[in-house]
Amino acid sequence: MPRTTKIIRVPRPAPGSFNKHRPAGILLQAQLAQLRQALIKHHAGVEALLAIDLDEIETEAEVAEYARKVGALLHPHHARNPKP
Amino acid sequence: MSAGLNALRHIVVLMMENRSFDHMLGSLKAENPAIDGLTGAEWNPDTTGTQIRVQPLADYQGQLDPDPDHHFPGVDWQIFGGQTGPNRQANMQGFIQDYYRQQQNVDQSHKILYYFTADKLPVLSSLARQFVVFNGWFSSIPGPTICNRAFAHYGTSFGQVGMDIFYWKTPPYSIYERALLAGRTARIYYYDGPSSTMEIVNLLKNQPKIFGTFDQFLADCKSGDLPDYSFVEPNYNDHDGPGGEELASDQHPDHNVQQGERFIGMVYNAIFNNEQLWNSTALLVVYDEHGGIYDHVVPPACIPDGFSASADATGTAAPFAFNRLGVRVPAVLVSPWVHKGLVVPGPYQPNGRTFEHASLPATVMKWMLANLDLNALAPADRQKFLQATPREKAADTFLDLLTDDRQPDGDCPSFDVS
């Protein structure tokens, strides 16, 4: 049974509202600059990991740490917050 | 402590883009005089000297192109009507003239005073009628998005008044990092990968674990796994998604306002549809700044931020001490524990209160502190957790609006966004 009968219909935007070719405004251009800056940091992280000599990784803990760092770069959202 | 505050387990903030209070909620004054909206007599001079009144002609899309100026010099012109000098008085008379400067079209410049009738915004208007409207919630800076959103995350913009992305300095720490230090949970939910977030340079780069997507938000609401504090970002651009066209929902001009309405409705529904979550959540819908669109209330003074922006940075030939707020924005607090139709008076009204985006970290910290044994934290963590900027320390908080009385679910709306 619905918890409320006060259902309010919200219309869809008119057809033609979508325009992925709209020139990007100043906000999206600023976001673009932010993304590039983040990429530089990401790239530096990749370089640092590639510079590690794999022959010097000997223990399971060291392998795990390397995997954690690579995983964090490849899948930044894989580490979720603890549940409330 | 009120029953509503006692029940509170989650604070959710949805921050939309670039619309002023009068533009979105101004028409509601006609049905509730307590709302400090529009009488219809408000006006601005145009470039021919003609007095142009506000008009209820705002449309969802196609009117505000080019995107109205909302950078510091433009907003300064809007607020002060082009006056310069130390003795100038804010008069909110420069909106049309400033918009004219972008396209030299007198008719087009008048559209900056257009506002929506309530029936065109069924979601925001319904929430405003049912829950709490703030007459005095202002953007933190008379400027654009990035610096204003920084106040929501940090309680400061680190001295920036523009879109500079290299603003972040440490300390202070974001509200999310501080929450995690205290053993609480916090997350920024951005819409999806192609939309991403507007908080990249520090948080996405350095704190990726605090991010999730809107799909995850919907799933977390359904499963009851919502963090203590959630900050939701709309879709910032039109793009193709796996299910087809993804229309921008941020309401930034000239994106479709109706899609933003649907997005607000989806966020609300996700909380309302989980009865336990609905009982224990406060949702604030707020806008980052006014986007260059008319509002009639003069932004009030505030305590200085501790930073100063140079004359070069402001672009107005005068420095800025962060000692006054930006233009007023819509803000609606949604919870079953608030009084129906409550209007919180603004700074120029009896018992008036002033809110700004530093009120977000201030409110979250006040709430978390009430249930935290600070001695349980390591000294360094305690120091970081308690770190608050001058603006955060001075900011008003809003959880006192949660009462002992609970609105029946049957009185509350649900939005059909199918």
HADDOCK unambig.tbl for C-alpha pairs under 7 A between the chains (distance, minus, plus):
assign (segid A and resid 3 and name CA) (segid B and resid 409 and name CA) 5.94 0.50 0.50
assign (segid A and resid 3 and name CA) (segid B and resid 410 and name CA) 5.70 0.50 0.50
assign (segid A and resid 4 and name CA) (segid B and resid 409 and name CA) 6.02 0.50 0.50
assign (segid A and resid 4 and name CA) (segid B and resid 410 and name CA) 4.01 0.50 0.50
assign (segid A and resid 4 and name CA) (segid B and resid 411 and name CA) 6.67 0.50 0.50
assign (segid A and resid 4 and name CA) (segid B and resid 412 and name CA) 6.57 0.50 0.50
assign (segid A and resid 4 and name CA) (segid B and resid 413 and name CA) 6.80 0.50 0.50
assign (segid A and resid 5 and name CA) (segid B and resid 410 and name CA) 6.41 0.50 0.50
assign (segid A and resid 6 and name CA) (segid B and resid 411 and name CA) 6.97 0.50 0.50
assign (segid A and resid 6 and name CA) (segid B and resid 412 and name CA) 6.65 0.50 0.50
assign (segid A and resid 6 and name CA) (segid B and resid 413 and name CA) 4.89 0.50 0.50
assign (segid A and resid 6 and name CA) (segid B and resid 414 and name CA) 6.17 0.50 0.50
assign (segid A and resid 7 and name CA) (segid B and resid 413 and name CA) 5.87 0.50 0.50
assign (segid A and resid 7 and name CA) (segid B and resid 414 and name CA) 4.87 0.50 0.50
assign (segid A and resid 7 and name CA) (segid B and resid 415 and name CA) 5.65 0.50 0.50
assign (segid A and resid 7 and name CA) (segid B and resid 416 and name CA) 6.45 0.50 0.50
assign (segid A and resid 8 and name CA) (segid B and resid 413 and name CA) 6.76 0.50 0.50
assign (segid A and resid 8 and name CA) (segid B and resid 414 and name CA) 6.12 0.50 0.50
assign (segid A and resid 8 and name CA) (segid B and resid 415 and name CA) 4.81 0.50 0.50
assign (segid A and resid 8 and name CA) (segid B and resid 416 and name CA) 5.78 0.50 0.50
assign (segid A and resid 9 and name CA) (segid B and resid 415 and name CA) 5.81 0.50 0.50
assign (segid A and resid 9 and name CA) (segid B and resid 416 and name CA) 4.52 0.50 0.50
assign (segid A and resid 9 and name CA) (segid B and resid 417 and name CA) 6.48 0.50 0.50
assign (segid A and resid 10 and name CA) (segid B and resid 122 and name CA) 6.70 0.50 0.50
assign (segid A and resid 10 and name CA) (segid B and resid 262 and name CA) 6.36 0.50 0.50
assign (segid A and resid 10 and name CA) (segid B and resid 415 and name CA) 6.57 0.50 0.50
assign (segid A and resid 10 and name CA) (segid B and resid 416 and name CA) 5.83 0.50 0.50
assign (segid A and resid 10 and name CA) (segid B and resid 417 and name CA) 5.39 0.50 0.50
assign (segid A and resid 12 and name CA) (segid B and resid 258 and name CA) 6.87 0.50 0.50
assign (segid A and resid 12 and name CA) (segid B and resid 259 and name CA) 6.91 0.50 0.50
assign (segid A and resid 13 and name CA) (segid B and resid 258 and name CA) 5.67 0.50 0.50
assign (segid A and resid 13 and name CA) (segid B and resid 259 and name CA) 6.15 0.50 0.50
assign (segid A and resid 17 and name CA) (segid B and resid 256 and name CA) 6.76 0.50 0.50
assign (segid A and resid 18 and name CA) (segid B and resid 238 and name CA) 6.29 0.50 0.50
assign (segid A and resid 18 and name CA) (segid B and resid 247 and name CA) 5.75 0.50 0.50
assign (segid A and resid 19 and name CA) (segid B and resid 238 and name CA) 6.20 0.50 0.50
assign (segid A and resid 20 and name CA) (segid B and resid 238 and name CA) 4.90 0.50 0.50
assign (segid A and resid 20 and name CA) (segid B and resid 239 and name CA) 5.57 0.50 0.50
assign (segid A and resid 30 and name CA) (segid B and resid 163 and name CA) 6.56 0.50 0.50
assign (segid A and resid 31 and name CA) (segid B and resid 198 and name CA) 6.22 0.50 0.50
assign (segid A and resid 34 and name CA) (segid B and resid 165 and name CA) 6.27 0.50 0.50
assign (segid A and resid 34 and name CA) (segid B and resid 200 and name CA) 5.87 0.50 0.50
assign (segid A and resid 34 and name CA) (segid B and resid 201 and name CA) 5.62 0.50 0.50
assign (segid A and resid 35 and name CA) (segid B and resid 200 and name CA) 6.67 0.50 0.50
assign (segid A and resid 37 and name CA) (segid B and resid 201 and name CA) 6.72 0.50 0.50
assign (segid A and resid 38 and name CA) (segid B and resid 200 and name CA) 6.84 0.50 0.50
assign (segid A and resid 38 and name CA) (segid B and resid 201 and name CA) 6.03 0.50 0.50
assign (segid A and resid 38 and name CA) (segid B and resid 205 and name CA) 5.50 0.50 0.50
assign (segid A and resid 76 and name CA) (segid B and resid 208 and name CA) 5.65 0.50 0.50
assign (segid A and resid 76 and name CA) (segid B and resid 209 and name CA) 6.86 0.50 0.50
assign (segid A and resid 77 and name CA) (segid B and resid 208 and name CA) 6.27 0.50 0.50
assign (segid A and resid 77 and name CA) (segid B and resid 209 and name CA) 5.81 0.50 0.50
assign (segid A and resid 77 and name CA) (segid B and resid 211 and name CA) 6.84 0.50 0.50
assign (segid A and resid 79 and name CA) (segid B and resid 209 and name CA) 5.51 0.50 0.50
assign (segid A and resid 80 and name CA) (segid B and resid 209 and name CA) 5.61 0.50 0.50
assign (segid A and resid 81 and name CA) (segid B and resid 185 and name CA) 6.63 0.50 0.50
assign (segid A and resid 81 and name CA) (segid B and resid 209 and name CA) 6.46 0.50 0.50
assign (segid A and resid 81 and name CA) (segid B and resid 210 and name CA) 6.65 0.50 0.50
assign (segid A and resid 82 and name CA) (segid B and resid 185 and name CA) 6.94 0.50 0.50
assign (segid A and resid 83 and name CA) (segid B and resid 225 and name CA) 6.48 0.50 0.50
assign (segid A and resid 84 and name CA) (segid B and resid 185 and name CA) 6.06 0.50 0.50
assign (segid A and resid 84 and name CA) (segid B and resid 225 and name CA) 6.80 0.50 0.50
assign (segid A and resid 84 and name CA) (segid B and resid 227 and name CA) 5.78 0.50 0.50
assign (segid A and resid 84 and name CA) (segid B and resid 228 and name CA) 6.74 0.50 0.50
